[in-house]
């Protein structure tokens, strides 16, 4: 069966699904699903025979839901339940920020706001809170960032589970999620007196490559003149220690960070002005390092050359897995861009969607 590209695009006004043949010359658009409701997270789960698509649907009035599709995003239905705190917990679910695949075909992990972790063993129909992090001694001390107190990143590596929390920092489990510890040695914070606290950093996104054991990349909340270089970081010891790789970037503030599917030394970021969260000088560009953060190159061919002031949020950039992969990012002004040839040539796929929160891609 010929391979196709599937994109899940979560927006302020619902979920859209875009599909194209492998050549990626023309995308068809379906949706919105859950119209009018914000979608902050999505997963294209390719572990089974037919991929299953999941997405959050976060309605402040009618509650949180998880959507599921088994026909490549032609139709969606709600799972039987969504993650929820117990009545005596004292916390109330405000958003679903991350949905990730677990061990077997029905195992899912879900990060929520206020920051907590849930798991499902049945494809999202029932959920259990992971108490090792959700009730961690630090949990009631975490403070919300500008986007809320969100557990936005779940990165799994065998028994290791890495979590990104804003503003909690980076936490890691070595035992499959039973226990977690803060692991922020080298991750700075610009908004508290201690430049390198034990926890409480505003980590924006974490990425890794399966062929580089121990290697992790972080986009952290940078942009602090008196604490330069804390925004883009790398670890080579499973996240125990971190070092800056921000030299050469126009700004170390940003949200997404993405690793090339075939090269763990190639990593992409989208620098933004720290005060406005918009493209530096109104000239958007993705920046790529081919040597693990040793140096950076600007990729802007086809992007606007001036007077463009959008934001790309933490989950709104992804990369497909073709031999010559394409990058995709969505903007808060509703454009969905594709960067062919590993980001060398950019064009706009759709230019009038609602503000985009997340973009996920898979080859099926």
C-alpha positions, 0 to 999 in steps of 0.5 A: 500500500502506498505510504501517505502523510497524515498531519493532526493540527490542533487549533483554538477552534478544533482539530484538523487533519491534513493528508497527502501522498508520499510526494507531499505535493498537495494536502487535503484538509478535513475538519474541524472536529470538536469545532469551536473547542481548543485542541492542545495535544494530539497523537498519531499512534502507529503501533497497531495495524491501522493507525489510531489518532488521538486528540484532546478537546479542552472546553472550559465550560463542558470539561475535558475530553479525549477524541479517537479516530480509527479511520485516519481522521475521517471521523472521531468519537470520544473515549469513554473517559478523560483523565480526572482528579479524584473528588478529594484531591483538591485539583481540577483538570484545566487542560490536556497538554500531552498524549503519548504512546506507552508500552503496548498497543493500548497503553497511553500516557497523558500530561495535564494541567495542573501538572500531573500524569495519567495512564490508560491501559485501554486506549483512553477509555479509563485513566489512572493517575501516576502518583509518583509524579502527580503526588511528588513532594514538589508538586504542590510547590510548582507554580504556573507559567504564562501558559498555566501549570502544565505537564507538556512533554513526555519522553519515554526511553525504555524504563526511563521516563522524562517529563517537562513541566512548566514551571516545574522543570525536568523530572526523570523516572528510572523505573518505568514511572513508579518514582521520579526525581528532579534532574535540572543540573545546568538548567537555569531560571531567569525569574527567581533569585537562584539561577539554578534551582533544584526545581521550578524551571520553565522548561518549554520542550524536550526531544531525543533520538532513539539512536543516541542513548543518553542524548536529550535536547531542551528548549528552556525559557531563555531570553534573560540578558543577565543570565544568557545561554540558558534557553537551549541545552543538551544532555549526554547522560540521560538528563542528569546534567545539562550544558548550553548549546545556544551560542550562534542563535539570535535568541535563546528563547523559543518553544519547540525543539525537534530532532532529525529522524535519521541523525541525532546530531541534527536539531531544529529550533524556532527562536523568538523575541523573549518579550513579544514571543514573536519572530526576531525583527519580524523575519521568521526562520527555523535554525538548524544545527548539524553538529549537536548544537555546536553551530547553527544555520538559518533556514528561511527560504520561502518564509516571509522576509519582513513584517511577520510577527507570529508565534510557534508554540511548544508542540506546533513543530514536527518532522516526518520520517521520509529519507529526505524529511520535511518539517512542519510548523503552525503559527498563532496566526493560522498558517501551516508551513512545510519545510521540504528537504529537511527545512531548506525550502518553505511553503505555506500549506494552509494560511487561514486556519484558527490559531494553531496549538499543536502539529503532529505528523506521521507516515502511514 
